[in-house]
């Protein structure tokens, strides 16, 4: 490369050097200091070599610049971009505008004093005369795998997770393509160099890298591109030995051919070994099913009352369908979904506004106890949960529902979980799992904006207009699961009756909606919430008069109410005793 070629390349850099461009690479203060030094008369002599331009400032500082603002050296102590680099870029139009070759400018030539305004005007000329032709097409034309290849897979996965949240973009194109994410208040500026990690973001460190990826994915999505399959191929590549699937098929086939009565007891151990093989092959869903089959066979050989032929056949059917699907060309995204995850991952969401819907205590047959808190996000129409849980089968271990319900929340010391269950929560930088579980970890900022009444808040598809809608609503059953537990916000006009059924040990409410349809609600008895049930049976504290809402879970056996909501009031049926 000759000196004249270097001069042309440097002129392009100078043309790119708008105020916005230079401030993003440096900062506002440094940019203003450079202008002030130029106002005081600091001048530059330029000498072009094959690969660089040597800028000698009149104060004795020497900078060596190239055709990239990221590549420079300076004789000053700073190891980062400094005001001398900015002066070297800003002063060039003044020097080159004299018509002589920049390299032959007399270093002793003194410039007349300039005002700050004239220096600023001179700086603006750096892009005005002949703006370079820039091409940002690489942001949409390059394959996704190549764009994100320099980033860790976990960071890419977290950026992709954020796409489920709505974000308004403001895109401006000049010397940089600037993507402003209005809700998070962050701007990312992409250069015309096809490298995402060279984008500019004021947020430092790993968070800044995350915003660069998020801005890239959102920009591509705004252009109508769907990168889900390419991202799944990079993040959740499912490669498994064919012999693992073949072993599953052989074992299931042998079990079905011989029948349970002719199986040796040792046959159950085969599925334990298959579970180990599935784990080694990165197939957690298959591992869980294999362990489930092993458990059912152990119950059968022990002649245990809990053994169920229906459950065993259901598991065998799910595994057979899963094996068929995994062997087909269904795309990396669906293949990853079939393979499943070994454990849930949590991702940082910049902003999350949640409307609390209530809290529900529970106890499992395996000896775990806990309380689950439910929240609705109007932005993505999703239901979020936070659970307090622990095993209660150890000696001396207990879980007191009332005490845990009233303890302080993990996000704000002066907020109890009872109050959180009936508030509006506005989080910043909170960790959330792909299944909508809130984490107690991290250091999220939490504010409590005014909570709108339940009647005026937009709940989307969560709210059922009438009881008749429940019967007509289609239920989505997963390919490898049973009937899912659904949650609905039901609108009711009145409670017609509340009766305790001693035979089934349940409190039953009959509620009526505006259309006159009736619905039975079931509240099973438990000693820990007996006080609440006695109060509800007598009708104390129940909504009266105007319309109210019921947040309930819907299962195969019936509708189970969790909370009653009316205006800003919320009653957690089992906990507010």
N, C-alpha and C positions, 0 to 999 in steps of 0.2 A: 504494500500500500504506500503510495507517495504522500508527500506533505499536502498536496492539493486535495487528494482524496480524503485525508484526515480532516482537512479544513471543511470540506463539504459535509462530512459526517457530524462534525462538531456544530456546524451551522444548524443542522437538523435538531440536535439536542437543545440548542439555544432557542429555536423556534417552538419546541415543546415546553420551554421553561416559563409557562404562565405563572401568575401569582399563586393560583391554586395548586399547580403542579409542584412548585418549589416549597410551598408551605407544607404540603403533605410529606415531602421527603425530609424536610427539616422541621421547622415550627414557625409560628407567627413571629415570635420574639426575635429569632435568628434572622428571619427575612427582613424585619424592620431595622435591625442593627446593620445589616448589609447596606440597606438604602441610606441610612444615616452616614455611614462611612463614605459612600459615594458622594453624598451631599457635601461632605467636608473636603472633597477633592481627591480621594484615593483613586488612582488610575491603574490600568493594567497594560502590560506589554505582552503580546502573544507571539510564541514561536512554535511552529508546527513541525513535528517529526513524522516518521512513518506510522507510528502507533499511538501518539499522544500529542497533547498540546501543553506546552509549558507556559504557565501564567505567572508573570513576575509583577507583583503589586508594588506600588510606589512606596509602601511602608516597609519594603524589604522581604515580605512573605512570598514564598514560591509554592505554587500549586501545580501539580501535574494532573491534568484531566484527560478523559477519553471521550468516546462517543456515548458513554453510559454514565448517568449521574451516580450510579452505585459504585463506580470504579474510579478512585482518585487517591492522591497522596497530597499531604500538605506539610510544610515545614513548621507549622504551629503545633503546640502540644496536643491538640485534640485528636482523638482516634476515631471520631465520628465526623459526619458532615459538619462543616463550620461555615462561618460567614465569608471566609476567603473563597471557598468554592462557589458560594452563591454570587459573590462579586465577580468572579471569573466568568460566570455565565451571563449575569445581568449587564456587564459592561461591554460585552462583545458587539452588540448592535451599534453602540456609539462609536466604537473604534472602527469596525468594518464599514460603517456608513460613510466614512470619509473618502471612499473610493480607492484607497491604496490597499496593498496587501497587508493583512494584519501583522504578518511577521516583520514587516519593515517599519512599523510604527516607531517613532522616536521615543525611547523611554524617558527622555528628559522633557518631553512636551508636557507642559502643565495645562490642565484644564481650568476653565473659569469656574468659580464656585457655582454650585447648583442648589436650587431649593429642593426640599424633600418631595414636593409635588412634581417638579420636573424630573427628578430621579425615578419617581414612581411611574410617570408617563413614559420615561425611557424604558423602564422594565417591561411595560405592556407591549412595547414595540417588538419585544423578543419573539412574540408569536404572531403578531399582526401581519407583517409584510407577505410572507409566503408560508402559510401554515402547511406542515408536512401532511402527506396522505397517510392516514392511519387506518389500520384494519383490525377491528376487534372480532372478526368472524370466528377466530379460533375458539372463542368461548362457547360457541354452539356447534361448530363443525368438527372439533376434535373429539375422539372417542373418550367416553367417561373414564375408562380404565387408565388411559394415558394422562388425563388431567389430574387424577388424584393419586397417581403412583408414588409421589414423594411423601404422602401423608400416611401416618399409621392407620391401620384398618379401624381401630377403635374410635379414632377421631372422625373418620369418614362416616362411620355408623351413627355416631351421635349427631353429626350434622344432618344426616338423612332423616333421623328421628324427628328433628325439629320442623321438618316440612309439614307435619300433620297440623301445625298451628298456623293460623292465618297471619300473614305479614304483608302490609302494604309497601310496595316498592316505588321509589322515585329514581329513575334512571336518567343520568345526564351524560352526554358524550361530548368530549372535547379533546384535549391532549391526553386525558384519561377517561375511561369509562367508569363512572361513579355509580354504584348501586347503594342507595340509602334505604335501610330497613327502618321504617318510621316507628314501628311499635317498640323496637328495642333501642332505637335512637343511635344506631351504629352505621357508619359509612365505610364501604370498601371500594378502593379505586384500583381498577385493573389497567395495566399498561398494555401496549400492543405487542409486547413480548409474550409468546404463548407459554407462560409458566405461572401457575396459580400462586405459588409461594412467593412470587415477586410482587404480588398485589400489595397495596398500601392500606393499613388499618391503624387507627390511633390506639386501639386496645392492644396492649403488649402481651407477649408470651403466648401460652397455649390457648388462652381465650381468643386472642387475635387470630390465631390459625384457624380456630373453629369458625369464627365469623367469616373468614375468607371462603371457607368451604361452603358455609351456609349461603352466602351471597351468590356464589357460583351456581349452586343447585337451584336456588330460587330464581335466579335470572334465566337459567335454562328452562325451568318449569314455566316461566312467564312467556317463553317463546314457543310453548306447546310441546316441549320435549319430555318424554317419560323415560327416566333413567333407572327405574326400579329393577329391571332384570339385570342390567349391567352392574348396578351396585350390589345386588344379591350375589352375582357371580364372583365379585371381588371379596365381599364380606363374609359370605356364608357358603363357600364352595363345599359341596357335599360329594366326596369321593369315597366309595366304600368297596371293599373286596366282594366280588360277586359270590364267592363261596359262603360268605356270611348269610346272604339272602337264601342261598340254596339250602344251607343247614336249617334255617327256619322253616322252609317249605317241607323238607323231609320230615322234620320232627312233628309238624302239624299234621302232615299226611299220615304218618304212622299212628298218631294218637286217634285220628278219626277212623282209620281202617280197623284198628284193634278194639276200640271202645275202652271205656274206663275199667270195666270189670276185669279185662285181661292184661292190663298194664302192670308191669313190675313197679314196686315202690321207688326204685332207683330212677325211673323215667322222669320224675319231677326234677331231679338234679340236672337233667339235660337242659332244662329251660333256665336254670341258674347260670350254667355255663354260656348259654346263648346270650343272656343278659350282659355277661362280661364281654363277650365278643362284640355285641352291639355298642357298648360303651367305648371299646377300643377303636371301633370303626366310625365313631362320631355320629351315632344314631340314638339320641336320648329317648325319643318316643318309642322306638322298638325295645330299648332297654326296659322302660317302665312296663310295657305290655308283657315282656318275657318274665319279669319278676312277678307281675300280677298272675300270670298263668301258673308259675311255680307255686305261688301262695294258694291258689284255688286247688291245685292238685294235692298239696299238703293237707288242706282241709278235708278233701275227699278221702285220702288214705287214713286220716285220723277219725273218719266217720263223724266229723264235726257238724253240728246243727246249722252252722253258718254257711256250709258249702251250698253253692247254687249252680245247677247245670246251666241255667239261663245265662248267668254271669260268665261262666267259662266259655260257652259257645259265642257269646258276644265278643269276648276278648280274642278268640281264635278268628272270628270273622274280621275284626278290625285289623289284625296282623296280616291276614291274607290280602285284604284290600290295599293295605299299606305297601306290601311287597310288590303287588302289581303296579301301583302308582310310581314307586321309586324306580322301577325298571323302564318306565316310559320316558319319552322326551317331553317333559311338561314344563321345561324352563327352570332356570336356577332359582327364581324367587319361590315358585311352588315347591320345588324340591327341598329348599331350605326350610319351608314351613312344615313339610312332612317330617323332616329329620328332627325338628324341634330344638330346644335349648336345654343344656344341662342345668343352668341356673339363670334367674332373671338378671338383666343388666339395668343399671340406673343411669340416666342421662340428665345433664343439667339443662333446664328449660329457663331461658332468660326472664320470661314473665308468664305468670299463670294466675288467672282470676277464677276463684271457685266459690260456688254457692252451696253452703252446707245443707244437707238434706236429712241428717239424723244419724243416730248411732244404734248399733244392734249388738247385744251381748250374745255369746254362743259357747257351746261346749261340744267337743267331739267325742266319739266313742273311744278313741285312742287315748283320751285323757288330757287333751289340750283345752285351755279356756282362753277367752279373749273378748275384745270389743272391736268391732269394725265401724269406722266412721265413713260416711258417704258424702261425696261432693260432686257437684255438676259444673262442668266447664262449658259456658255458652259459646266459646270460640270454636271449639272442635266438636261440640255435641257429645263429649265423652263423660263417662262416670268414673270418678277417681275415688280411691279408698286409702285409708290409713288404719293399720291394725296394731293393737296392743295384744300380745299373745305370749303364753308360756305354758310348758307342761306342768300339770298339777298332780302327777302321779308319784313324784319323789316325796320321800318322807320330809315333812316340815315345809313343803312347797305349797303355796296357795295362790289363788288369784281372786282378790276381792273386787267384784264388779263395781261396787259403789265407790271404793277408794280410788281405783284406777280411773274411773269416770271423772272424778273431781281433781285429779292430779294435774300439775301444770303441763302444758304442751311442750314438745321438744323444739318448737320454732320460736316461741316468745314466752319468756319466763312468767310474765304477768297475765298470761291467757291460759285458762284451764281447758281441759279437753271437753268438759261439759259446755263451756261457752263457745268453743270452736265448733261444736256440733250444730250450732244454730246461728253462725255468723257468716259474713262475707269475707273471704280471705284473699288478699292480693299478694302473691309471692313474687320475689325477684331471686333468680338463680337458685331455684329449688330442684332437687333431684327427683326424677320420676322414672318408673320402669315402663317397659313397653306394654305392660298389662294395666297401666294406670295406677300403680301403687305409689304413694308418696313416701319418701325416705325421711327418717328422723335425722339423718346425717347431713354433713355439709354445714354451711352457715348462711342459710337463706334469709333475706330480709322480708319481713312480713308486716303488712299494714292491714287495718280493718276498716275499709270504707263502709259507708252507710249501706245497710242491707235492704234492697227493695222488697216489697211485699210479694208473696208467692204468686199472687194473682197477676201481677204486672211483669214478672220476669219471664224471659223467653226460654222455655225448656225444650223447644224443638220436638223431636219424636219421643222424648221421654214422657211427655204429658199425653195421657189418653183423654180424648174429648168426652167419652162416655164409657159406661161399663160394657155396652154391646161391642165396642171396638176391640176389647180384649179377645173375644171369641173369634172375631174375623181377622185379627192380625196374624200374618204368616209368621211361623216360628222357624228360625234358621237353625237347623241341626247340623253340627259339625260332622265331617266325614268319619272321624275317629272318636266320636264322643256321643254321649247320650243326650237326652233332652236338657238344654241349658237352663240355668236359673235366670229368669228375666226380672228386670226391675222396671217399675212403672210409677208414674205420678198420676194418681187417679183423682178426678174431680167429683166430689160428693155434695149432695144438697143437705142431707141430714142422716143422723144415726137413728134407725128405727127401733133397734133393741140391742141389748148386750146380755148374754146368758152364759153362765158357766156350765159346761157339759161335764158332769162328774165321770161319766163312762169313758170319755176320751181324754179327760183331764185337760180340757182346752176352754178358753174363753172365746165365745163366738159373737162377733158383731154382725148385724145386718144393716147395711148402709144403702141409701137410695140416691140416685143421681137425678139431674134436672129432668131427664126424660121419663122418670118413674121406674127405671130398671133397678132391680135389687141385686146386691152382691154380698156374699158371706165372707167375712174375714176371720182367720183362725189365729189365735194366740196361745201356743202351748204353755202349760204350767211348768214352772221351775221354782224350787224353793227359794232361790236367790232373788227372784223378782215377784214373790208372792204378795208383798205389800202393794206393788204397783198394780197387780191383777185385781186385788181386793178393791182398790180405789177405782179402777176402771169399771169394775162390775157394778159399783154403786153409782157410776156416772159422774163422779167428781173430776173436774178439770177437763172434761171432754168438750170439743167445740160445740157451740150452740148458735142458733140464729142463722147467720149467713153461711154461704157456701164455704167449704174447706177442702183441703187436699190431703190425700193419703199417699205416703211413700211406702211402697210395698214390694216384696219379692213374690214372684209367681212360679210355683213349682207344679209337679204333676199332681200333688194331693190337694192343692188349693192356693189361696191368696193369703200371704202372711204379712200383716202390717208392721212397719218399722217405726213410723212416726206420723203424727197428724200435724199439718201446717195450716195456719190461718193468719193472713196478714204477715206481721213480723214475728208471730208466736210460733214456737215449735215444741211439740211434746214427744219425747222419746218414750214409747209406750212401756218398755221393760225397765228403763233406767230412772225415769223421773217419778220416783215413788213418793 
